[in-house]
Amino acid sequence: MRTRPIEARLGTSASTRPRRERASVSTFASLGVASLVLALAPVAPAAAQADGELHLEPDTVVEGATFTVSGTCPEDAAGEQLPVLAGEAAEGEVLGYVEVEADGSFTGEATTPDTTPPSSGPIHVGCGVDGVSLIAQLDVVEPEGGITQACPESARMAEPFGDVATDDTHGEAVACAWAYHITSGRAGGDEPDYDPQATVTREQMASFVTATIEQVTDDIHGLPEAHDGALYEDADDISGDHLFQVNRLTEAGILQGKPDGTFGPGNELDRAQMASFLVRAIEDVTGEELDRAALFDDVSGTHQENIENLAAIGVTSGTAEGVYAPSEPITRAQMATFLARSLGYLVDEGVLQPMAYEPGDTGARLGLTDVALGAHDDVDRARFTLEGDDAQVGWRAQYVDEAASPGSGKPIDLEGDAVLAVTLKGMALPPELDEELWDDGRATLDGDGIVEVVDGGAFEGRQTLFIGTTGLHSFEIERLDDPQRVVVDVSPTS
């Protein structure tokens, strides 16, 4: 075997694939000035395709990931060990090596440069025969999904379950899933349990995933109508409300049954299967195919691409470096992290506005005494004035599909193209307060962001106010004192 020297000269390009531009990537930072000079120098016309070809799998990865390099050189290069280089020039950083077989084919692995920020650029393999250089484009992307994008700190620190603490590995994600009403735990009471180490079944996964993607409003993405029809041979074994969610995801093409026509609702869901279900759900919502990142050494087969899809968007980093553990059953704690990070990715993609959450003081007894609306240069503002005891109000705010009474579920008429529901916590029933409460029920504004506010009424210590807006605009909420006010700023220009 001959070792090909790194100083192989730059020759003609035998294979260069056009790639779409990415605003988040830059050229390889590791290339020196000499490499840049060579890269910018005139290059001879491309050699015929028969002279060689170069393929990268995957061709989009995250920083520090390993990817496969394969292709063909002219047969005269047989037996050589060739460096895989960052850049079009032979002096680029060595990322790995490939060995050319007798028929000219080669395959090997390379690792992206460990640079910050992540960098993209051409990958070069020089065959050393008649100056043939093989070049392909590698995109290096920064993982985008994350809990913090979707869930504010106050929600991540909530600790709604007695058996999950904030500093547990998946504690913040569990709290985030709870704040989004994706889960309410497994037992009632003031401090229910989540049962984090219990494994997730296929039917439970359907309900988890449905609740997650339904955070995106129907005007952006909607699922088929729920029904209890028998889409699988074992439909009678699918329990309770899980049947409705299994059917909806099946008709959307997100869930698939087994070759024998069954679904296996009680079967444990493994981490590989979870990746495929979740990738199909995310791609269904966004309408775009996900990139891939080859971070793991233990994945192959049917679910490999989907696992690498989740790695590329930051939804999974595996159980250890280079390890995904695809055949292990997924726990409820791990499920929460998968879902919370998926929400973060949907926020990054602009299809979901993150919710706002503030716990407030336990036992507060407050009443709404005034609602005021105002239009400003950059924001429209809704101000809710509260009176009562000295406790601080809590809230949860999120865009929803429609305005409906929290108690009865009856629809409420509301002007606007989108509905922002602001639920104030710690609200007392009117007979329990001495203050004169706001009873107009409706306030209007000819604003660029806010159109109308309607009182949805108080129910179980909560009062929901629906803000009709001109679209799914970003919003911020803060609490002011003397008197206590909750201020909602909607930014129509964002």
C-alpha positions in Angstrom: 0.0 0.0 0.0 1.3 3.4 -1.0 0.5 6.5 1.2 -0.5 9.5 -0.8 1.4 12.6 0.4 -0.7 15.4 1.8 1.0 17.9 -0.5 -0.8 16.5 -3.5 -1.2 19.3 -6.1 -4.6 20.8 -6.9 -6.0 19.4 -10.1 -9.2 19.5 -12.0 -12.6 19.0 -10.4 -14.2 15.8 -11.4 -17.4 16.1 -9.4 -18.8 19.2 -7.8 -22.5 19.3 -6.7 -24.3 22.6 -6.5 -25.7 23.2 -3.0 -28.3 25.7 -1.7 -27.0 28.7 0.2 -27.2 28.6 4.0 -27.2 31.9 5.9 -25.9 30.2 9.1 -22.7 28.8 7.7 -19.3 30.1 6.6 -16.2 28.8 4.9 -13.8 26.6 6.8 -12.1 28.8 9.3 -9.2 26.3 9.5 -7.9 27.0 6.0 -4.7 29.1 5.9 -3.8 31.9 3.6 -2.0 29.6 1.2 -5.1 27.4 0.9 -7.3 30.4 0.1 -4.9 31.6 -2.6 -5.0 28.1 -4.2 -8.8 28.0 -3.9 -9.2 31.3 -5.6 -6.7 30.5 -8.4 -8.0 29.7 -11.9 -9.0 26.0 -12.2 -8.8 24.0 -15.4 -12.1 22.8 -17.0 -13.7 20.0 -15.1 -12.5 16.5 -16.0 -15.0 14.0 -17.4 -17.3 12.3 -14.9 -15.7 9.0 -15.7 -12.4 10.2 -14.2 -13.9 10.0 -10.7 -16.6 11.0 -8.3 -17.0 11.9 -4.7 -19.9 11.4 -2.3 -20.5 12.5 1.3 -23.0 10.7 3.5 -24.6 12.6 5.1 -23.6 15.9 3.4 -25.1 18.0 6.2 -23.7 17.5 9.7 -23.2 19.3 13.0 -19.8 20.3 14.4 -17.5 17.5 15.3 -19.6 14.8 13.5 -18.3 11.9 11.5 -19.4 11.4 7.9 -18.7 8.8 5.3 -16.6 9.6 2.2 -16.9 7.4 -0.8 -16.4 7.5 -4.6 -14.1 6.4 -7.4 -10.7 7.5 -8.7 -9.1 6.4 -12.0 -7.8 2.8 -11.6 -4.2 4.1 -11.7 -4.7 5.3 -8.1 -5.4 1.8 -6.8 -3.7 1.0 -3.5 -3.2 4.6 -2.5 -4.3 6.0 0.8 -5.6 9.5 0.2 -6.3 12.2 2.7 -9.7 13.8 3.0 -9.1 17.5 3.1 -11.1 20.6 4.2 -11.2 22.9 1.2 -10.5 22.7 -2.5 -6.7 22.8 -2.0 -4.3 20.0 -1.1 -3.0 22.0 1.9 -6.3 21.9 3.7 -6.8 20.4 7.1 -6.8 16.6 7.1 -10.2 15.2 8.2 -9.6 11.5 7.5 -8.3 9.0 5.0 -9.7 6.7 2.3 -8.0 3.8 0.6 -8.4 3.2 -3.1 -9.3 -0.4 -4.1 -8.2 -2.2 -7.2 -11.3 -1.1 -9.2 -10.7 2.6 -8.2 -13.4 2.7 -5.6 -12.8 4.0 -2.1 -14.6 4.6 1.2 -13.6 5.9 4.6 -14.7 8.2 7.4 -13.8 11.8 8.2 -14.7 14.2 11.0 -15.6 17.8 10.5 -13.1 20.4 11.8 -13.6 21.3 15.4 -14.1 25.0 14.8 -16.3 27.6 16.5 -18.6 28.7 15.0 -19.3 25.6 12.9 -18.0 26.0 9.4 -19.0 24.7 6.0 -17.1 24.3 2.8 -15.7 22.0 0.1 -14.2 18.6 0.8 -11.3 17.6 -1.4 -9.8 14.2 -2.3 -6.9 14.3 -4.8 -6.5 11.0 -6.8 -3.0 11.9 -7.9 -3.6 10.7 -11.4 -3.5 13.4 -14.2 -4.2 16.0 -11.6 -7.7 14.7 -10.8 -9.2 16.4 -7.7 -12.6 15.3 -6.4 -14.6 18.0 -4.6 -17.9 17.9 -2.8 -19.7 20.4 -0.6 -20.2 19.7 3.1 -22.6 21.8 5.2 -21.9 22.1 8.9 -24.8 23.4 10.8 -25.4 24.4 14.4 -28.1 22.4 16.2 -31.2 24.6 16.6 -33.7 22.9 18.8 -33.6 23.6 22.6 -35.8 23.8 25.6 -35.0 27.4 26.3 -36.4 28.6 22.9 -39.9 27.2 23.7 -40.1 27.3 27.5 -39.3 30.3 29.8 -37.2 29.9 32.8 -40.2 30.3 35.2 -41.8 27.3 33.6 -38.7 25.2 33.5 -38.2 25.7 37.2 -41.9 25.0 38.1 -41.4 21.4 39.6 -45.0 20.4 39.1 -44.4 16.8 40.0 -43.4 15.3 43.4 -41.0 12.8 41.8 -39.1 15.1 39.4 -36.8 17.8 40.6 -35.5 20.7 38.5 -31.9 19.5 38.8 -32.8 16.0 37.5 -31.4 15.2 34.1 -34.8 15.7 32.4 -36.4 17.9 35.1 -36.6 21.1 33.2 -38.0 19.3 30.1 -40.7 17.6 32.2 -41.7 20.9 33.7 -41.8 22.4 30.2 -44.0 19.7 28.9 -46.3 20.2 31.8 -46.5 24.0 31.2 -47.6 23.3 27.6 -50.3 20.9 28.9 -48.6 18.1 27.0 -48.7 16.0 30.3 -50.5 16.3 33.6 -48.7 13.4 35.2 -50.1 10.1 36.4 -51.9 11.0 39.6 -54.2 13.8 40.7 -53.9 16.0 43.7 -51.9 19.1 44.5 -48.6 17.3 43.8 -49.1 14.6 41.2 -46.3 12.2 40.1 -44.8 12.0 36.6 -43.3 8.5 37.0 -40.1 9.5 35.0 -38.5 6.1 34.7 -41.5 4.3 33.4 -41.3 3.3 29.7 -43.6 4.7 27.0 -45.9 2.5 24.9 -46.7 3.1 21.3 -50.2 4.3 22.1 -48.9 6.7 24.8 -46.4 8.0 22.3 -49.3 8.9 20.0 -50.9 11.1 22.6 -47.6 12.7 23.6 -46.8 13.6 20.0 -50.3 14.8 19.2 -50.3 17.1 22.2 -46.9 18.5 21.1 -47.7 19.3 17.4 -51.1 20.7 18.4 -49.2 23.5 20.1 -49.0 24.9 16.5 -52.3 26.6 15.7 -54.6 25.2 12.9 -53.9 28.1 10.6 -50.3 26.9 10.4 -50.8 23.1 10.6 -53.8 20.9 11.4 -54.3 17.2 12.0 -57.2 15.1 10.6 -60.4 15.0 12.7 -60.4 12.6 15.6 -62.5 9.4 15.3 -62.7 6.0 16.9 -62.7 3.9 13.7 -60.7 0.7 13.5 -57.6 1.5 11.3 -55.7 -1.5 12.7 -56.4 -5.2 13.3 -55.9 -4.7 17.1 -57.8 -1.4 17.3 -59.9 -2.9 20.2 -56.7 -3.1 22.2 -56.0 0.7 21.9 -57.2 2.3 25.1 -59.3 5.4 25.8 -58.4 8.6 24.2 -55.2 7.1 22.8 -57.3 5.6 20.0 -58.3 9.0 18.7 -54.7 10.2 18.6 -53.4 7.0 17.0 -56.0 7.5 14.2 -55.3 11.1 13.7 -51.5 10.5 13.4 -52.1 7.5 11.2 -54.2 9.4 8.7 -51.7 12.2 8.7 -49.0 9.7 7.7 -47.0 10.1 10.9 -47.7 6.7 12.4 -47.4 3.4 10.7 -48.5 0.0 11.8 -46.8 -3.3 11.5 -46.7 -5.6 8.4 -49.5 -7.8 9.8 -51.9 -4.9 10.0 -51.6 -4.4 13.8 -50.4 -1.4 15.7 -49.1 -3.0 18.9 -50.5 -0.3 21.2 -49.0 -1.8 24.5 -45.6 -2.5 23.1 -42.7 -0.6 24.5 -41.5 2.2 22.2 -37.7 2.1 21.6 -35.5 5.1 20.9 -35.1 4.3 17.2 -38.9 4.1 16.6 -39.4 7.3 18.6 -37.0 9.1 16.2 -38.9 8.0 13.1 -42.3 9.0 14.6 -41.1 12.3 15.8 -39.2 13.2 12.5 -42.4 12.5 10.5 -44.4 14.7 12.9 -41.9 17.6 12.7 -41.6 17.4 8.9 -45.4 17.2 8.6 -45.7 20.5 10.6 -42.9 22.4 8.9 -43.3 20.9 5.4 -39.5 20.6 5.0 -37.1 17.7 5.1 -34.6 17.8 7.9 -30.9 17.7 7.6 -28.8 14.9 9.0 -25.9 14.7 11.4 -23.9 11.5 11.8 -23.1 11.7 15.5 -23.6 8.1 16.5 -21.6 4.9 15.9 -24.4 2.5 17.0 -27.2 3.4 14.5 -27.9 1.7 11.2 -30.8 0.3 9.2 -34.4 1.6 9.0 -34.3 4.3 11.6 -30.7 5.6 11.0 -31.6 8.6 8.8 -34.4 9.8 11.2 -32.0 9.5 14.2 -29.5 11.6 12.4 -32.3 14.1 11.5 -33.0 14.6 15.2 -29.4 15.0 15.9 -29.0 17.7 13.3 -31.8 19.9 14.8 -30.6 19.4 18.4 -33.4 17.2 19.6 -31.1 14.4 20.7 -27.4 14.2 21.6 -27.6 10.5 22.5 -27.0 8.7 25.8 -23.2 9.2 25.7 -20.7 10.4 23.2 -21.2 8.6 19.9 -24.0 6.5 21.4 -27.7 6.7 20.7 -28.8 3.3 22.1 -31.5 2.8 19.5 -32.9 -0.4 20.8 -33.4 0.8 24.4 -37.0 1.6 25.5 -37.6 5.3 25.9 -38.6 6.5 29.4 -41.2 9.2 30.2 -38.4 11.5 31.3 -36.5 11.0 28.0 -39.8 11.5 26.1 -40.2 14.9 27.8 -36.8 16.1 26.6 -37.4 14.9 23.0 -40.7 16.8 23.0 -39.5 20.0 24.7 -36.5 20.2 22.3 -38.9 19.6 19.4 -41.0 22.6 20.5 -37.8 24.6 20.5 -37.1 23.7 17.0 -40.6 24.6 15.9 -40.0 28.0 17.5 -36.8 28.4 15.6 -38.6 27.5 12.4 -41.2 30.3 13.0 -44.2 28.0 13.1 -44.7 28.3 16.9 -44.8 31.3 19.2 -43.4 30.3 22.6 -45.8 30.4 25.6 -45.4 32.7 28.5 -45.6 31.4 32.1 -45.4 32.8 35.6 -46.5 30.8 38.6 -47.6 33.6 40.9 -48.3 33.3 44.6 -50.2 30.3 46.0 -53.5 31.2 47.4 -53.8 34.6 45.8 -57.3 36.2 45.7 -57.4 38.9 43.1 -60.0 40.5 40.8 -59.8 42.3 37.4 -60.8 45.9 37.8 -59.9 47.4 34.5 -58.8 46.6 30.9 -57.0 49.3 28.8 -55.7 49.0 25.3 -53.2 51.2 23.5 -51.4 51.4 20.2 -47.8 52.5 20.1 -45.1 52.9 17.5 -43.7 49.4 17.7 -46.2 47.5 19.9 -49.9 47.3 20.8 -50.5 47.0 24.6 -53.2 45.4 26.7 -53.1 46.3 30.3 -55.0 44.3 33.0 -55.4 46.0 36.4 -55.9 43.8 39.4 -57.0 44.5 43.0 -57.4 42.3 46.0 -54.8 40.9 48.5 -51.0 41.6 48.3 -50.3 38.4 46.5 -48.7 38.4 43.0 -50.7 37.1 40.1 -49.6 34.2 37.9 -50.3 33.7 34.2 -50.0 31.4 31.3 -50.3 32.9 27.7 -50.2 31.1 24.4 -51.8 31.4 20.9 -54.8 29.0 20.6 -57.1 27.9 17.8 -60.2 29.7 19.1 -61.7 31.6 22.0 -63.8 29.3 24.2 -65.2 29.5 27.7 -62.8 27.8 30.1 -65.7 26.3 32.0 -68.1 25.1 29.3 -66.0 25.1 26.2 -68.6 27.2 24.4 -67.1 29.3 21.6 -66.7 33.0 22.2 -66.9 35.6 19.3 -63.7 37.4 18.9 -62.4 39.7 16.1 -59.0 39.1 14.7 -56.9 36.6 12.7 -55.3 34.9 15.7 -56.2 34.3 19.3 -53.8 34.9 22.2 -55.2 33.4 25.4 -54.0 35.0 28.6 -55.0 33.0 31.7 -54.5 34.9 35.0 -54.0 32.7 38.1 -55.1 33.4 41.6 -58.4 35.1 40.6 -61.3 35.0 43.1 -64.9 34.8 42.3 -66.7 38.3 42.2 -68.7 37.7 45.4 -65.5 37.2 47.4 -64.1 40.7 46.6 -65.0 44.1 47.7 -63.5 45.9 44.7 -65.7 46.9 41.7 -64.7 44.6 38.9 -64.4 45.2 35.2 -67.7 44.0 33.7 -67.6 45.4 30.2 -66.6 42.0 28.9 -65.1 43.4 25.7 -62.6 46.1 24.6 -61.6 47.1 21.1 -58.5 48.7 19.5 -57.8 49.7 15.9 -54.2 48.6 16.2 -51.7 46.9 13.9 -51.4 44.0 16.4 -54.3 44.0 18.8 -57.9 44.2 17.5 -60.0 43.2 20.5 -60.0 41.7 24.1 -62.8 39.6 25.4 -63.3 38.3 28.9 -63.7 34.5 28.9 -64.7 34.4 32.6 -63.3 33.0 35.8 -63.1 29.3 36.5 -61.4 27.4 39.3 -59.3 30.3 40.4 -58.3 31.3 36.8 -59.6 34.0 34.6 -58.9 33.9 30.8 -58.8 37.0 28.6 -58.7 36.4 24.9 -56.8 38.9 22.8 -57.7 39.0 19.1 -54.6 39.9 17.0 -53.9 40.5 13.4 -51.6 37.5 13.2 -49.2 35.2 15.2 -47.1 38.1 16.4 -44.5 37.8 19.1 -45.5 39.0 22.5 -44.1 39.8 26.0 -45.7 39.9 29.4 -44.7 41.7 32.6 -46.1 42.5 35.9 -46.2 46.1 37.3 -46.9 47.3 40.8 -49.0 50.1 42.5 -51.6 49.0 41.4 -50.7 45.5 40.3 -51.0 45.3 36.5 -50.3 42.6 33.9 -49.1 44.2 30.7 -49.1 42.3 27.4 -47.1 43.8 24.5 -47.8 42.5 21.0 -45.3 43.3 18.3 -46.9 43.3 14.9 -43.6 44.2 13.1 -41.7 41.2 14.5 
